[in-house]
Amino acid sequence: MADISVELCGVKMASPIIGASGTFGFGVEYSGIVDMKKLGGVSGKGLTLGGKAGNMGTRLFETPSGIINSIGLQNPGVQYFIDNDLPEMKKLGCAAIANLGGGSIEDYEQGARLLDKTDIDILELNISCPNVKAGGMAFGVKADCAHDIVSRVRKCTAKPMMVKLSPNAENITEMALACEAAGADALSLVNTFQAMAIDIEKRKPVFDNVFAGLSGQAIRPIALRMVYQVCKAVKVPVCGLGGIATAHDAIEFIMAGATVVQIGTANFSNPHACTDIADGISKWMDAHGVKNLAEIRGAAL
């Protein structure tokens, strides 16, 4: 049997498959129907320091080959997660990854300090959040802003830090290099693409905030291109995500250089997507005489 185990930032994982933030809860919600030990890890619901109620109005809207979401980072807050969700997450048998967002650098710093004192395995820093002190522009649009926040959060934690990049960045390669230089131990990409939908009967945007995040299979070829570009540019490991729904999709990302992949929207239509993909990778490797993932990682670069 093929060996699909990997190591990310010193954390050993049974497979390269990670449940993506915002689509897999804290893992416990899937534990009754998914063999969690086949997963490499779970990136939990995106957290903010004080928690958020989320957006009003429509939150999910189906579109061809994907969905548009306007959840608004609804979450219980960092401390609640530490006290209530993390203990259960640690029982799952795979890596516990905390996804941290914020509206200011100070919020990120305080959240990172709190999480640093816990037994999370990896901190995933989500820099796609709007900077409330800079007129709402996301931290992850301009490379210099991203370098600033990553370098400051780096000083707040000794945990392995994986920075999650937005595809809406001005230049994804410059963004990746800036985060690497600022101290990122790994990079994950891509987050959702800015999108919208219009209700033609009401003659107005579907979402209260007008714009929202597109994910799913529709974005996969673009996400793959960005992962390929970043893997060619940086030395730190990369976690690829964006529309991965099958083992074939995941193998593409690994051949583009990704060490691990995250599965997001596919979980909504197939709750077994993560384990199906892990099993499918193993079967493909057996059929092609591939003994471990290192043999194919970056093969297309």
Phi, psi and omega in degrees: 000142179294149177263110181258012179289153179219171173230128180234117179055039179082359180261121180280135183231143182292334180206170178275010187264124179236134174289125187284147180302137178087354182236353188227017182056225172252020178090326183298325182298335181258352190295337180281344183237351182239137175283094188296338181288349175276348181271152174282326181182177175229125172267112188290172178309138180303131185250146168236162187305309184258002182083160180217147179279341181092177184279154174273168176077200180298136181246330179230137180219121182282139178224159183308123178062030177176188175222155172247131182237145175224059183289321180083028178054041174303127181196161185276355182098155186299311184294321178298316178302314181298317184282327190242318186269322183299317179304320179287324179298323182290345180275353188287336179093011176224173184297137177261114182248124179262124180264119186245126174241185180176164179259353177211159179298324180297322177296316178300314182299313181294319178298318180295322178297319179295314182291333179298332182275000183257183179256030171299153180272322182216142173259121176260112184269111182270104182262019176274358183286148178288133179277106185294338180272357181235033175077013176095357177291135182297145178301331187266021178268313181256134186298323182292324177293319179296318179301319181297310183291321180295318181294324180287319178291326178305326181285348185262352184209145175261001179292150172303131185243119177252121183265127182268120186266147177267138176289351179274006177299151180300320179211110189295326180289316177298321178299314180297316180295323179295318180291321177299314180296331182278353176117011177295135177274339179200166178231143173236138181197144014242159169280189185287155176271142178293132185209180176203169174216151181237132175277107186286344176280319178273346178060043178206164179302145179295320186263142178301324180272008178070298181261150181211187188254123178270131177221177179106185188299337179299330184266354189303313182298326179286318177299319179298318178299318181292319177298318178301312180299316182292318180298329178287337188261328188252166178257338180286156178294153182238138173255119182265140175204158181133089175079014180286122183230347182222168176298322177303314179300313182298319180295324175303313181295322179293320177292338175279356176117354183291138175280320178223169176225155175247142180249123185242269186304327181303333180296334182288324180269337179218098181301342180263012185305316184298312181286327176299319180291318178300314179296321181294323177297315180299317180294319179296318180296318177298317182292335183251010177067028179265121187273326179211163187291338179299334181292334182245349183296125179075012183300334183268356182288000000 
